[in-house]
């Protein structure tokens, strides 16, 4: 197993304090948004190998069979198919949707052929991979996920002062047509729509009394993105609060946004984001029309299960690239069989991970504290976990139903 050193990503929506506290360092006053654990080429982790730090992709490339194993090698090639993140949002992220595998490859090839550099602001596809993702709340997370039911949506838009045309589109039960009309509206119409909604969101007004959480959200996002039609689109989405330990899955085509919170996010190894509003970045309406799915989510947290073999909490998702399980206090060593590769992240407390070398006493012991992480290569077939806190275990989805 290898210790990991992981890059910090700074975006304007990040928290100045949450990730710093997690890492055990003093906040520097700047937003810190994401800690990346994985092998994405734009910000790879490093592994400690023979006393020196080496980028994880280089370590995998040097011996892919030992690092990722034959199943992953055949299915995904010589790469780690997932990316684990620690996410700290103090401001809303953009409204966004992610592609499936076919859409991702087509979009990447299309933008490559157009000659767009990978860091071009008009670019939506920075790699050819899909980006399903799972968010597990650590201390709670406020999210928007999927469209409201038609009658509820019509009532919300009416309460915020939109006229019969928009309320009728909402009541018709075709949210894709409704959102398409919002994105296609003229500059003047957008100004009228956003002004109407923001005015209706005034404190103690009728909309505030009927929908206080929605009016607070409108005021908040309008202060950051005045005149953005995403202020209206956000009202079309279900609001969901994830309590600590609860999780949501964002599959292909789901319109969603993360509003505020601290959590662990696991996804396919991709940075593909097609934005739909609440952003200063590129919004590709034509691509949104191709990707959006009306019924991609039901606005409810995942139903977690307990793995009887390990006692870990598991979050079932429809993703070949990844699976997430979480160990709480174990009360003693727990044997884990690992087809690998994996990433283990200590969320709090202390965790002891002992490599299984086939001897009675066991092999190398790794002591982990909060924010410490290990890369478990495929050649490490088994280990034992002893935890007094929380350990996040990221594995490959195609292995998830094998004996743990």
N, C-alpha and C positions, 0 to 999 in steps of 0.2 A: 504494500500500500504506500501511497505517496501523500505527504502533506501538500496542501494547496495554498498558494498566495493569489488573492483574487482582486481584480481591478474594480475601482469605484467609478461610477458614472454620475456626472453632475448635470442635471437638467433643471430648468427653472421651476418646475412643479415639485421638486424634491424638498424634503424636510431638512432644516438646518441642524436638527438635534437627533432624530430617531436612529439613523444609521451610525452616527458617532457614538451614541450610547451603546448600541449593539456591539460595536467594534472595540469599545472600551477606551476611546480616545476623546480628547476635549473637542467640542464643536468649534469650527473655525468661522462660523457665521455665514457660510455659503450653503446653498441648497445641495444636498447629497441625496440622489434619487434611487440608485440601484447599485447593488453589489452583484457582479456577474461571476458565476462559478461554472466553468465549462471550457469549450474549445472553439467558440465562435471566432472567426478570423479578425473581426474588428476589435475585440477586447478579450483575448484568451487568458485563462488562468495560467499560473506557472506551477510546476511540481518540483519538489526538492528531490533531486536525484544525485546520489554520490556527493552530497555536500554542496551542490550548486543548483540554482534555479533555472529551469528549462521550460519554455512555453509548452503547454499541454499538447497542442497539435503536433509539435515536433516530436514529442515523446511517443505519440500514437503512430506517427509516420515511420518512426524508426523500427517499430515491431508491432504492426497492426493486429496480427493474430493473437499475440499475448495480451495486448492492451484492450481490444474490443471483442475478440472472440469470433468464431466462425459464423455464428448466426447473424450478428450485427454486420460483419464484413460482407456477407452475401446480400443482406437486405439493404444496407445503407452505404456500403463502401467503407474505406478506412477513416472513419470519423466517429465522434461521439454524437449520437443522434438527438440528444436533449441539451437544454441549457437551463440551469437553475439560477434563480435570482432571489435576492432579498430586496423587497420593494418598500420604499418609504415615501408616501405621497402626502404632501401638505396642501397641494392645490390640485384641482381636477386635471386629469390627463385628457387628451383629445378624444372626442368621439371617434371610434375606429372599428374596422372590420379586418379580418384576416382571410387569406386565401386557402383553398385546399391544394393538394399536391399538383394537380393538373394546371390550375390557375396560376400557381406560383411559378412553375417552370415556364409557362407561356408568357407571363408578365415579365419575368427576368430576361428571357430571350428577346422579347419585344423592346425592352429598354436598352439592352445591350446593342441591338441592331440600330437603335436610334442614336447611338453614340453618347448616351448619358453617362457621365462619370458616376462611380458608386456613391460619391458624396454630393451629387447634384441635388439641390433642394426640390426639384420636380420629380425626383425618383421615389417610387413606392416599393420597388422590389430590389433589395440589396443582395439577395441570394436566391437560388432556385428551390427553396424548401417551403413547405407549408408551415403554418404557425398556430396550431391548436395550443391552448394554454390553460393551466389550472392555477387558480389563486387560492391559497390557504391563509386565512387571517391569523395573525399572531396576537394582536391586541384589538382586533375589530377592524372592519373595512366597510366603507360606504361605496356602493357601486350602482351603476345603471347597466341593465342587462336585458336585452330583448324588448319587443314591443308590448305595450299595454293591450289588453282586450279592447275590442272596438268600442263598446258602450262606455267603458271607463275613459278611454282616450277622448272620445267626443265630449264627455262631461268636463274633462280637464281643459281642453281647448276652449270650450264655451265659457268656462269660469275665468279664463285669462283674456276674454274679450275678442277672440277671433270670430270672424263673420261666418255666415251660413255655408259659404263655399268650403272653408277649411273644416268646419265641424261636420259637414256632410261627407267629405272625403274620409274623415276619421271614422264616422259611423258606418261607412260602406265596408269596413273590414279589410281594406287593402293598404296597409301601412307603407308598402314600397311605392305605390303611386302617390300617396300623401307626401312622403319624404322627397320623392323625385320632383314633385311640384314645388316644394319649398326650396330645394337646391337650384331649380331652374328659374325661380322668380327673379324679376328685374331688381336692379339696385334700389329703385324707388319702393318697390313692393317689400323688399327685405327690410328697408328702413321702417316702413309702416308696421310690418309684422313685429319686429323686435321692439319698436317703441310701444306698441300696444301691449305686448306681453310684459315688458318691464314696468309700464305704468300700472298694470293690473296687479303686479307683485308688491305694490307699496304696503308697508306695514299697517296692520289693522284694517285693511280693505277686505271686500268680500272674498276675493281669491285667497288672501292670507288666512282668513278664518276657516275656509273650506279645505285648503291645501297648504298648510304652513311649511311643510318640508320643501314643496315645490317652489313656493315663493322665495324661500331663503336661498334655494339653489339658483333661481333666476337672478336674484340680486348679486349673488356671489360671482357667477360666471359672466354676467354683463359687466361687472366692474373690471374684470380682467380682459374680456373680449367684447367690447361694446360694438353693437351692430352685427355681430356674428349670428347667422341664421341657425347655427348650432344651439343657440339659446332656446329656440322654438323646438328644434328636433329633440333636444334633451327631454322636453315635456312628453314626448311620444314614448319614452322608454320606462320600463318598470324600475322602481327603486328597490334595492335590496341591501339589507344590513347583514354582514357576515360577522357573527359572534366569534370570539377566539376559538380556533379549531375547526370552524366551518369553512367550506370551500365551494367555489363555483368553477364551472368549466366553460370556456369560450371556444367553441368549435368553429369551423369555417362558416362564414356568412353571418355570424352573430354581431349585430351592432351593439357596442357596449362602451363603457367608460369607467375608469376607476377614479373616485372622487377624493377620498381621504382615507388614510389608514397605514398600517404597517403589516406586511405579510411576506410569505414565501411563495414565489411563483415558479412553476415548472412548465416548460414548453418545448416544442420541437426546436432544434438548433437553427433559429431563424430570426431575422430582424425585419421582416416584411410587415409593413403597416400601411393600410389604405385609410386615410383620415377622412372624417365626415363633418368636422366642425369643432368649435372650441379650440382653435389652434391658429397660430400665425403661419403654419406650414402649408404645403401644397395639398389642396383638396381636389381629387380627381373624380368628378361626378360620373363620368362615363364608366370608370372602373368600379365605382360603388354600385352602379346599376347591374354590372355583371356579377358582382360578388354577393350582394345582400340576399339573405334568405329570411322570409317573413316569420317563420315559426322555428327559428334556430335555437330558441331557449325558452324555458317556462318561468324564469325569474325565481327559481327556488334553489337553495343550497343543495349540493350533492348529498346523497344519503351514504354516510360512511359506514364501513364494516370493520370488524376486528378479525385479524388473521389469527386463527386458532393455533397455528404453529409457533408464532413469535409473540403474539399479544399486541402487535403494532396495529394502529389505526390505518386503514387503507381507503383511498378515494378512487372508486371505479370510474374510469374515463375511457372514451373510444379513441385511443391514440396508440399506434404502434411504437411511436418514438419514446414514450415516457410513461412512468407510473410513480406515484408518490405514496409513501407510507411514513408514519410518525411513531416513534417509540416514546412513551412516557417513562417514569421510573420503573425499572424492571424487577427490583427486589433480588436480583442475582443474575449471573451470566445467562444470556439467551443465545442458543446456537442459531446461526443464520447461514443457509446455503445460498451462494451467490453465483449465478451464471455470468454476471458482470456484463459491461462495466457499470460502476455505480459512483455516486458522490454522496458522502455522508457529511452532514452539517450539524454541529451542536448549536441548538437554539438557546438553551440556558442550562444551568447546573453544570455537572461534570459527567463525562461519558468515557468509559474505557472500552476500546475496541482491540480485541486480541486476535491476531491472525492464527488460523488453524493450520499447523504444519504437520499434523498427524501424530504428534507426541502427546503424552499425558499432560505435561505442563503447558503445552501450547507454544506458539511462536511469539513474534514481536508484538509488544503491547504499545498502543497509541493512546495517550491521555489527551482528551479534548476538553477545552473550556468553551464558553460562549463565543461564537463566530468562528471557531476552529473547524477545519474541513479536511476530509481525506478523499483522494481518488482511489477507487478500488478497481484494479484492472481485472479483466476476464480470467487471467491465470490464477487469481486468488479465489479459489473455489468455495471457501467457507471461512467464517470468522465467528467470534462471540461478542455480544454487546452487553455491557453492564452500565446502566444509566441511573443517575439521580435526578435527571432533568428531562430535557427534550432533545431527541435526535431525529432529524429529517433524513430520509433515505430516498434518493432519486435513483430509479432503475429504468431499464429499457422496457417499453410496453410489451414487446413481443415475448418477454420473459415473465410477465407479471403473473400469469396463471400457472407457472411451474412451481413445484414444491419450494417453499421459502426457507 
